[in-house]
Structure formats: C-alpha cells, structure tokens
C-alpha cells in the first residue's frame, strides 16, 4: 500500500472513531443520561479516554460535532411543505413537521438546557436551529408576511418563538401535554398569528413607531 493509501486509511479510521464517539454521546443522552462524562462516552464508543480527547479536545468540540449530527438527522427527516397550499393546510403540515422534528431532538435539547448558559458552542448550536426555522417560516408564509407591513419582523419573531424547543418544552414538560395536544396548541398559535398578519390596531401603531 502506498503512502496515499495509508493516509486515506488513517483518515477513514479517524472519521469512524469520531462518528462512534458522537453516536455514543447522543445515544447516552437519548437514554436519559443528560450530562454524560467523558468516561461514559468513551466506554460506550469502545475507545479509550485518551482517544476521546485526542479526537475532541474538550466538550465544546464534541458539542459542535454532536450538534452537526443532529442537524443532519433533522435534514434527513425534513420534508418541504408546498407553499401553494391554502393557509390552513400549510399551518397544519408545518406544525406536524415541527412536532416531529422537535421530538427527534428532544433528549439533546433537554441536555443542552442544562449546560447552555455556560457553553458558547451550545448557544451557537441553538442559533443554527433558530436560523433554520426562520428561513422556513419566511419561505412558507411569505404571502402572509408580506401583508404584515411594519409588523413583519415582529410576526416572524412570534412565529419562530412558537415553533422552537423552548415553547415545545413548556407545552410537553411544563404543562404535561402529550404530543398531539402540544401540536394542536402550536397550530392554534401559528394560525392565530397568521389570521391577521398586520395585527390589531394598537399593535400596528406600536410597530409603525
């Protein structure tokens, strides 16, 4: 085997090791171990602790890789909602998908809540989710947002806030709703926000300065 082959082999092995560590991290979190230690992650991945910290210099770099894997899984599960559908059908399809994707990341989102105040990387991970939801909202509800006038940005923020993990956690964990009931509340909120995109008169006065 030539030098190139040896390098390619080492690169592939390193990628498999990193993937195994990320999978171990997410697997432990998924089983309810919301603050897994390096020892437990290494044991689950079948590597030494030294190998773990050779591939990831600290928990922040592991959070970054695990966050990227979660986004990849969400991308694989995401299906576009046709923007030509009537509003009620768009809202229903959007909220059904948001509920499914939020349930997919639920264990990791709960784990992130414990560490995020002291983790710049987890804060960056959250912002990536916010940006993706904002992009979807702006594309799927473009017609309604165009009618919001000066209140457009407020409406976008309200729709994104209603669609994120923090709101979902309140519905499921805070209020104890099951997935179907939580999804119905989300759909009611999103539909109400979009029913009058410009908002009530008092809001229009505030938004318009």
C-alpha positions in Angstrom: 0.0 0.0 0.0 1.3 3.4 -1.0 1.6 6.5 1.2 -1.7 7.8 -0.1 -3.5 4.6 0.7 -2.1 4.6 4.3 -3.2 8.3 4.7 -6.6 7.5 3.3 -6.9 4.5 5.6 -6.0 6.6 8.7 -8.4 9.3 7.7 -11.2 6.8 7.3 -10.5 5.2 10.7 -10.3 8.6 12.4 -13.7 9.5 10.8 -15.2 6.3 12.1 -13.8 6.9 15.5 -15.2 10.4 15.7 -18.6 9.2 14.4 -18.6 6.4 17.1 -17.9 9.0 19.8 -20.7 11.3 18.6 -23.1 8.4 18.3 -22.2 7.3 21.9 -22.7 10.8 23.2 -26.1 11.2 21.5 -27.1 7.6 22.5 -26.4 8.2 26.2 -28.3 11.5 26.1 -31.2 9.7 24.3 -31.3 7.2 27.1 -31.7 9.9 29.7 -28.0 10.5 30.7 -28.2 14.2 30.2 -24.7 15.0 31.4 -22.6 12.0 30.3 -19.0 12.1 31.4 -16.0 11.6 29.1 -15.5 8.2 30.7 -19.1 7.0 30.0 -18.9 8.3 26.4 -15.6 6.6 25.7 -16.8 3.3 27.2 -20.0 3.5 25.1 -17.9 4.2 22.0 -15.5 1.4 22.7 -12.5 3.7 22.8 -10.0 4.9 25.4 -10.5 8.2 27.2 -7.3 9.3 25.6 -8.7 8.5 22.2 -11.8 10.5 23.0 -9.8 13.6 23.9 -7.4 13.2 21.0 -10.3 13.4 18.6 -12.2 16.1 20.6 -10.1 18.5 22.6 -12.9 19.3 25.0 -16.7 19.0 25.5 -17.2 22.1 23.4 -15.8 20.5 20.3 -17.9 17.4 21.0 -21.0 19.5 21.4 -20.2 21.1 18.0 -19.9 17.7 16.3 -23.0 16.3 18.0 -24.9 19.4 17.1 -24.0 19.0 13.4 -25.1 15.3 13.5 -28.5 16.4 15.0 -28.9 18.9 12.2 -28.1 16.2 9.7 -30.7 13.9 11.2 -33.3 16.7 11.1 -32.4 17.4 7.4 -32.9 13.7 6.6 -36.3 13.8 8.3 -37.5 17.2 6.9 -39.9 17.3 4.0 -40.8 20.6 2.3 -44.3 21.9 2.8 -45.7 23.2 -0.5 -46.1 27.0 -0.3 -49.1 26.9 -2.7 -51.3 25.1 -0.2 -54.1 27.0 1.5 -53.0 28.7 4.7 -54.9 26.2 7.0 -53.2 23.3 5.3 -49.8 24.9 5.4 -50.2 25.6 9.1 -51.2 22.0 9.8 -48.4 20.5 7.8 -45.8 22.9 9.2 -46.8 22.2 12.8 -47.0 18.4 12.3 -43.5 18.5 10.9 -42.2 20.8 13.7 -43.6 18.5 16.3 -41.9 15.5 14.7 -38.6 17.3 14.4 -38.8 18.7 18.0 -39.5 15.2 19.3 -36.4 13.9 17.3 -34.1 16.4 19.2 -35.9 16.3 22.5 -33.3 14.4 24.6 -30.5 16.5 23.3 -32.5 19.7 23.7 -33.2 18.8 27.3 -29.5 18.1 27.9 -28.5 21.4 26.2 -30.7 23.3 28.6 -28.6 22.1 31.5 -25.3 23.3 30.0 -26.1 26.1 27.6 -25.7 29.0 30.0 -22.0 28.1 30.3 -21.5 26.7 26.8 -20.8 29.1 23.9 -21.0 26.2 21.5 -24.4 25.0 22.7 -25.6 28.6 22.3 -24.3 28.6 18.7 -26.0 25.3 18.1 -29.3 26.8 19.2 -28.9 29.7 16.9 -28.5 27.4 14.0 -31.8 25.8 14.8 -33.4 29.3 15.1 -32.0 30.4 11.7 -33.4 27.2 10.0 -36.8 27.7 11.4 -36.8 31.4 10.5 -35.8 30.5 6.9 -38.7 28.0 6.7 -41.2 30.5 8.2 -40.2 33.2 5.8 -40.5 30.9 2.8 -43.6 29.0 3.7 -45.6 32.1 5.0 -44.2 34.7 2.6 -47.6 35.9 1.4 -48.9 36.5 4.9 -45.6 38.1 6.0 -45.8 40.5 3.0 -49.2 41.7 4.3 -47.8 42.4 7.8 -46.4 45.7 6.8 -44.3 47.4 9.5 -45.1 44.5 11.9 -43.4 41.9 9.6 -40.3 41.4 11.8 -42.5 41.1 14.9 -44.6 38.5 13.2 -41.6 36.5 12.1 -40.2 36.5 15.7 -43.6 35.4 17.1 -43.8 32.5 14.6 -40.3 31.4 15.3 -40.7 31.6 19.1 -43.9 29.5 18.8 -42.0 26.9 16.8 -38.9 26.4 18.9 -37.9 23.9 21.6 -38.5 26.4 24.4 -42.2 26.6 23.5 -42.4 22.9 22.9 -40.8 22.1 26.2 -43.3 24.3 28.0 -46.2 22.5 26.4 -44.9 19.0 26.9 -42.8 19.3 30.1 -44.3 22.3 31.8 -48.0 21.7 31.0 -47.7 17.9 30.7 -49.4 17.8 27.3 -48.9 14.8 25.0 -47.5 15.3 21.5 -50.9 15.5 19.8 -52.2 18.1 22.3 -49.0 20.1 22.2 -49.1 20.1 18.4 -52.7 21.4 18.4 -51.7 24.3 20.7 -48.8 25.2 18.4 -51.1 25.1 15.4 -53.7 27.3 17.1 -50.9 29.8 18.0 -49.4 29.9 14.5 -52.9 30.1 12.8 -53.9 32.9 15.1 -50.7 34.9 14.4 -51.3 34.5 10.6 -55.0 35.1 10.6 -54.4 38.9 10.9 -50.8 39.4 9.8 -50.9 43.1 10.3 -52.0 42.7 13.9 -54.7 44.7 15.8 -54.8 48.5 15.5 -52.8 49.1 18.7 -50.1 46.8 17.6 -49.9 48.5 14.2 -49.4 51.8 15.9 -46.6 50.4 18.1 -44.9 48.6 15.2 -45.1 51.6 13.0 -43.3 53.8 15.5 
